[in-house]
C-alpha cells in the first residue's frame, strides 16, 4: 500500500513511484467550481485542486461534472507536470555539462595556429596606430 488515494489508477501510481513522490507531499482539496454552469457548479465541490508541496506545482481540474473523473484527470495532470519539470531539469543539467566540456577542452593544433595568427595580425594593426617618434 503506497498511501495514495485508492481511486487513482495503477498507471498514475506507477508514475508517481517512478518520480519518488510520497503521499504526504501532495495536498488534495475538493473546491467549488467557477465559471459558467449555474447552480450545479455553485453547489457542488467537483473541482479538484492538487499541490505538490516540495515543488509548489499546482493542478486544478474542473473539466468534467463528475468529481471522480476530475480527480483521475487531476492526478494524471500532476504526474505529467512533475515529469516535465524533471525532464527540463535533466536537460538543463546536461546542457550545462556539455557547455563546460566544450569550454575547457584542449584546443587542436589548427585552432592554436589560427589563434596565434589572429593575435599577430591584431598586433600589426595596433602597431600601425602608434605615434611616430620624430
C-alpha positions as CSV (number, residue, x, y, z in Angstrom):
1,X,0.0,0.0,0.0
2,X,1.5,3.3,-1.1
3,X,-0.7,5.7,0.9
4,X,-2.2,7.4,-2.2
5,X,-6.0,7.6,-2.6
6,X,-7.4,4.2,-3.7
7,X,-9.3,5.8,-6.6
8,X,-6.3,6.8,-8.6
9,X,-5.3,4.5,-11.4
10,X,-2.4,2.0,-11.3
11,X,-0.7,3.9,-14.1
12,X,-0.7,7.1,-12.1
13,X,0.6,5.2,-9.0
14,X,3.4,3.8,-11.1
15,X,4.4,7.2,-12.5
16,X,4.4,8.7,-9.0
17,X,6.5,5.9,-7.7
18,X,9.0,6.4,-10.6
19,X,9.1,10.1,-9.6
20,X,9.7,9.1,-6.0
21,X,6.7,11.2,-4.8
22,X,5.5,10.4,-1.3
23,X,1.8,10.6,-0.4
24,X,2.4,13.2,2.3
25,X,3.9,15.6,-0.3
26,X,0.6,16.1,-2.1
27,X,-2.2,18.2,-0.8
28,X,-5.6,17.4,-2.3
29,X,-8.7,19.6,-1.9
30,X,-12.2,19.5,-3.3
31,X,-13.4,23.0,-4.1
32,X,-16.4,24.6,-5.7
33,X,-16.0,25.3,-9.4
34,X,-16.2,28.6,-11.1
35,X,-17.4,29.9,-14.5
36,X,-20.5,29.0,-16.4
37,X,-22.7,26.2,-15.1
38,X,-25.1,28.0,-12.8
39,X,-26.5,26.3,-9.7
40,X,-24.8,22.9,-10.4
41,X,-21.3,24.5,-10.3
42,X,-22.1,26.7,-7.3
43,X,-23.4,24.0,-5.1
44,X,-21.1,21.0,-5.7
45,X,-17.4,20.6,-4.9
46,X,-16.5,18.8,-8.1
47,X,-13.3,20.7,-8.8
48,X,-10.1,19.0,-7.7
49,X,-7.0,21.0,-6.6
50,X,-3.7,19.2,-6.1
51,X,-0.5,20.7,-4.9
52,X,2.9,19.1,-4.7
53,X,4.4,20.8,-1.7
54,X,8.2,20.4,-2.3
55,X,8.0,22.0,-5.8
56,X,4.9,24.1,-5.4
57,X,3.4,22.6,-8.5
58,X,-0.4,23.1,-8.6
59,X,-3.1,21.4,-10.7
60,X,-6.7,22.4,-10.8
61,X,-9.2,20.3,-12.8
62,X,-12.8,21.2,-13.5
63,X,-13.3,19.7,-16.9
64,X,-16.0,17.2,-16.1
65,X,-19.1,17.3,-14.0
66,X,-18.1,14.2,-12.1
67,X,-15.8,14.6,-9.1
68,X,-14.2,11.2,-9.7
69,X,-13.5,11.9,-13.3
70,X,-11.9,15.3,-12.4
71,X,-9.9,13.6,-9.7
72,X,-8.4,11.0,-12.0
73,X,-7.6,13.7,-14.6
74,X,-6.0,16.0,-12.0
75,X,-3.7,13.2,-10.7
76,X,-2.7,12.4,-14.3
77,X,-2.0,16.1,-15.0
78,X,0.1,16.4,-11.8
79,X,2.2,13.4,-12.9
80,X,2.7,15.0,-16.4
81,X,3.7,18.3,-14.9
82,X,6.2,16.7,-12.4
83,X,7.6,14.6,-15.2
84,X,8.0,17.6,-17.5
85,X,9.8,19.5,-14.7
86,X,12.1,16.6,-14.0
87,X,12.9,16.3,-17.7
88,X,13.6,20.0,-18.1
89,X,15.9,19.9,-15.1
90,X,17.8,16.9,-16.6
91,X,18.1,18.6,-20.0
92,X,19.4,21.8,-18.4
93,X,22.0,19.9,-16.4
94,X,23.1,18.0,-19.5
95,X,23.4,21.3,-21.5
96,X,25.4,22.9,-18.7
97,X,27.7,19.9,-18.6
98,X,28.2,19.9,-22.4
99,X,28.9,23.7,-22.4
100,X,31.5,23.3,-19.6
101,X,33.1,20.4,-21.5
102,X,33.3,22.5,-24.7
103,X,34.7,25.5,-22.8
104,X,37.5,23.5,-21.1
105,X,38.6,21.1,-23.8
106,X,42.0,21.1,-25.4
107,X,42.4,23.2,-28.5
108,X,43.6,21.5,-31.7
109,X,46.9,22.5,-33.4
110,X,45.0,24.2,-36.2
111,X,42.9,26.2,-33.7
112,X,46.0,27.3,-31.8
113,X,47.8,28.3,-35.1
114,X,44.7,30.4,-36.1
115,X,44.5,32.0,-32.7
116,X,48.2,32.9,-32.7
117,X,47.9,34.3,-36.3
118,X,44.9,36.4,-35.3
119,X,46.9,37.8,-32.3
120,X,49.8,38.7,-34.6
121,X,47.5,40.3,-37.1
122,X,45.9,42.4,-34.4
123,X,49.3,43.4,-33.1
124,X,50.4,44.6,-36.6
125,X,47.2,46.7,-36.8
126,X,47.8,48.3,-33.4
127,X,51.5,48.9,-34.2
128,X,50.4,50.9,-37.3
129,X,48.4,53.2,-35.0
130,X,51.4,54.2,-32.9
131,X,52.8,57.7,-33.0
132,X,56.0,58.0,-34.9
133,X,58.9,59.5,-33.0
134,X,60.4,62.5,-34.7
